[in-house]
Amino acid sequence: MAKVKNTKTELKRQRDALRRFERYLPTLQLKQQQLQIEIRHMEAKIDAKRIEEQKARADLDQWVKLYSESFPFEDYLRLEKIHRSTTNIAGVTIPVMERVVFDRREPDLFGTPPWIDEGMRTLELLIRLRLERSFMEIAHRLLLAELRTTTQRVNLFEKVKIPDARENIRIIRIFLGDQQTAEVARAKIAKNKTAEAELAR
């Protein structure tokens, strides 16, 4: 704790600082709670997306196992563009995947296996699900980082700034009170000496 001056000016400065800290702390605590709720919500969404992805993968595996033929999907299906935007969650800018555009070439009906259409639809779904999950994981990491920062600030205010300001105010008030008592005592002594000097004349 830094040494403070035992003056009325410093007392006012410490009181102002304490008021500021006590006014700002509830906002930080509210943000901390919002972030915790959003993180839990995002974790549930990631888990649901992972389950959806596993189901789509299992569906694709059934098609591939059924015909056990390798197929050059990349010749017929290509990711062309990802449309993205941003949103704000509890003060954090989060990337959002709006939609995915695929470049899809129609396969030759006679030269490709009969399951190719369903296989390509499932592959599109898998790619979209994986991209959605990766955007959610980025959002999750950003929210966690903001939660860490906010928690550090809450702890700083609760455990350091507010207790330090209160202690500084207590010390300055004691010092100023002692100083005032000493001044009163000196004034009484001076008054008594003056009265004694007048009586001695």
C-alpha positions as CSV (number, residue, x, y, z in Angstrom):
1,M,0.0,0.0,0.0
2,A,1.4,3.4,-1.0
3,K,2.1,5.9,1.7
4,V,-0.7,8.6,1.9
5,K,-0.4,12.1,3.1
6,N,-2.3,12.8,6.3
7,T,-4.1,15.9,5.0
8,K,-7.7,17.0,4.4
9,T,-7.1,17.2,0.7
10,E,-5.9,13.5,0.7
11,L,-8.9,12.6,2.9
12,K,-11.2,14.0,0.2
13,R,-9.3,12.3,-2.6
14,Q,-9.5,8.9,-0.8
15,R,-13.3,9.4,-0.1
16,D,-13.9,10.3,-3.8
17,A,-11.9,7.3,-4.9
18,L,-13.9,5.0,-2.5
19,R,-17.2,6.3,-3.8
20,R,-16.0,5.7,-7.4
21,F,-14.8,2.1,-6.6
22,E,-18.1,1.3,-4.8
23,R,-20.2,2.7,-7.7
24,Y,-18.2,0.8,-10.3
25,L,-17.9,-2.5,-8.5
26,P,-21.6,-3.6,-9.0
27,T,-21.4,-2.9,-12.7
28,L,-18.3,-5.2,-12.9
29,Q,-20.1,-7.9,-10.8
30,L,-23.1,-7.7,-13.1
31,K,-20.9,-8.1,-16.2
32,Q,-19.1,-11.0,-14.5
33,Q,-22.5,-12.8,-13.9
34,Q,-23.6,-12.1,-17.5
35,L,-20.4,-13.5,-18.9
36,Q,-20.7,-16.7,-16.8
37,I,-24.3,-17.2,-18.0
38,E,-23.3,-16.6,-21.6
39,I,-20.4,-19.0,-21.3
40,R,-22.6,-21.7,-20.0
41,H,-25.1,-21.1,-22.8
42,M,-22.3,-21.2,-25.4
43,E,-20.9,-24.4,-24.0
44,A,-24.4,-26.0,-24.3
45,K,-24.7,-24.8,-27.9
46,I,-21.2,-26.2,-28.7
47,D,-22.1,-29.6,-27.2
48,A,-25.4,-29.6,-29.2
49,K,-23.6,-28.7,-32.4
50,R,-21.0,-31.5,-31.7
51,I,-23.7,-34.1,-31.3
52,E,-25.4,-32.9,-34.5
53,E,-22.1,-33.2,-36.3
54,Q,-21.5,-36.7,-34.9
55,K,-24.9,-37.8,-36.2
56,A,-24.2,-36.3,-39.7
57,R,-20.8,-38.1,-39.7
58,A,-22.5,-41.4,-38.7
59,D,-25.0,-40.9,-41.6
60,L,-22.2,-40.2,-44.0
61,D,-20.3,-43.3,-42.8
62,Q,-23.3,-45.5,-43.5
63,W,-23.4,-44.3,-47.1
64,V,-19.7,-44.8,-47.6
65,K,-19.7,-48.2,-45.9
66,L,-22.7,-49.2,-47.9
67,Y,-21.0,-48.7,-51.3
68,S,-17.4,-48.8,-50.0
69,E,-16.2,-46.7,-53.0
70,S,-13.9,-43.8,-52.7
71,F,-15.3,-40.7,-54.4
72,P,-13.5,-37.4,-55.3
73,F,-16.0,-35.0,-53.6
74,E,-13.6,-32.1,-54.1
75,D,-14.3,-32.3,-57.8
76,Y,-18.0,-31.6,-57.3
77,L,-18.3,-29.7,-54.0
78,R,-16.2,-26.7,-52.9
79,L,-16.6,-24.2,-50.1
80,E,-16.9,-20.9,-51.9
81,K,-17.6,-18.2,-49.3
82,I,-18.4,-17.8,-45.6
83,H,-20.7,-14.8,-44.9
84,R,-20.0,-13.5,-41.4
85,S,-20.9,-10.6,-39.1
86,T,-20.3,-9.7,-35.5
87,T,-22.5,-9.3,-32.5
88,N,-22.0,-7.9,-29.0
89,I,-22.4,-10.2,-26.0
90,A,-21.9,-8.6,-22.6
91,G,-19.6,-6.0,-24.1
92,V,-17.5,-8.5,-26.1
93,T,-17.5,-8.4,-29.9
94,I,-18.2,-11.9,-31.2
95,P,-17.9,-13.2,-34.8
96,V,-21.1,-14.8,-36.1
97,M,-21.4,-17.1,-39.2
98,E,-24.4,-16.0,-41.2
99,R,-24.3,-18.5,-44.0
100,V,-22.1,-20.7,-46.1
101,V,-22.0,-20.7,-49.9
102,F,-20.9,-23.8,-51.8
103,D,-19.8,-24.2,-55.4
104,R,-21.6,-27.4,-56.4
105,R,-21.1,-29.1,-59.7
106,E,-23.8,-31.5,-60.7
107,P,-22.3,-35.0,-61.0
108,D,-22.7,-37.1,-64.1
109,L,-25.7,-39.4,-63.4
110,F,-24.2,-42.3,-65.3
111,G,-20.6,-42.0,-64.3
112,T,-21.1,-41.5,-60.5
113,P,-22.5,-43.8,-57.8
114,P,-26.2,-43.5,-57.0
115,W,-25.6,-42.3,-53.4
116,I,-23.5,-39.2,-54.5
117,D,-26.4,-36.7,-54.2
118,E,-27.1,-37.8,-50.6
119,G,-23.4,-37.9,-49.9
120,M,-22.9,-34.4,-51.1
121,R,-25.8,-33.1,-49.1
122,T,-24.4,-34.8,-46.0
123,L,-20.9,-33.4,-46.7
124,E,-22.4,-29.9,-47.0
125,L,-24.1,-30.3,-43.7
126,L,-20.9,-31.6,-42.1
127,I,-18.9,-28.6,-43.3
128,R,-21.6,-26.1,-42.2
129,L,-21.9,-27.7,-38.8
130,R,-18.1,-27.8,-38.3
131,L,-17.8,-24.1,-39.3
132,E,-20.7,-23.1,-37.0
133,R,-19.0,-25.0,-34.1
134,S,-15.7,-23.3,-34.8
135,F,-17.4,-19.9,-34.7
136,M,-19.0,-20.8,-31.4
137,E,-15.6,-22.0,-30.0
138,I,-14.0,-18.7,-31.0
139,A,-16.9,-16.9,-29.2
140,H,-16.4,-19.1,-26.2
141,R,-12.7,-18.3,-26.0
142,L,-13.4,-14.6,-26.3
143,L,-16.0,-14.7,-23.6
144,L,-13.6,-16.7,-21.3
145,A,-10.8,-14.2,-21.8
146,E,-13.2,-11.3,-21.0
147,L,-14.4,-13.2,-17.9
148,R,-10.9,-13.6,-16.7
149,T,-10.2,-9.9,-17.1
150,T,-13.5,-8.9,-15.4
151,T,-12.9,-11.3,-12.5
152,Q,-9.4,-9.8,-12.0
153,R,-11.0,-6.3,-11.9
154,V,-13.7,-7.5,-9.5
155,N,-11.0,-9.0,-7.2
156,L,-8.8,-5.9,-7.5
157,F,-11.7,-3.7,-6.4
158,E,-13.1,-6.0,-3.7
159,K,-9.7,-7.1,-2.2
160,V,-7.4,-4.2,-2.8
161,K,-8.8,-0.9,-3.9
162,I,-11.8,-0.6,-1.6
163,P,-10.1,-2.0,1.5
164,D,-7.0,0.2,0.8
165,A,-9.2,3.4,0.4
166,R,-11.2,2.6,3.6
167,E,-7.9,2.0,5.6
168,N,-6.4,5.2,4.2
169,I,-9.5,7.1,5.3
170,R,-9.4,5.6,8.7
171,I,-5.7,6.4,9.2
172,I,-6.1,10.0,7.9
173,R,-9.2,10.6,10.1
174,I,-7.3,9.3,13.2
175,F,-4.3,11.5,12.4
176,L,-6.5,14.6,11.8
177,G,-8.5,13.8,14.9
178,D,-5.3,13.5,17.0
179,Q,-4.0,16.7,15.4
180,Q,-7.2,18.6,16.3
181,T,-7.1,17.2,19.8
182,A,-3.5,18.4,20.2
183,E,-4.4,21.9,18.8
184,V,-7.3,22.1,21.3
185,A,-4.9,21.1,24.1
186,R,-2.3,23.6,23.0
187,A,-4.9,26.3,22.8
188,K,-6.1,25.5,26.4
189,I,-2.5,25.5,27.7
190,A,-1.8,28.8,25.9
191,K,-5.1,30.3,27.4
192,N,-4.2,29.1,30.9
193,K,-0.7,30.5,30.6
194,T,-2.1,33.8,29.4
195,A,-4.6,33.8,32.3
196,E,-1.9,33.0,34.8
197,A,0.3,35.8,33.4
198,E,-2.5,38.3,33.8
199,L,-3.1,37.2,37.4
200,A,0.6,37.5,38.2
201,R,0.6,41.2,37.2
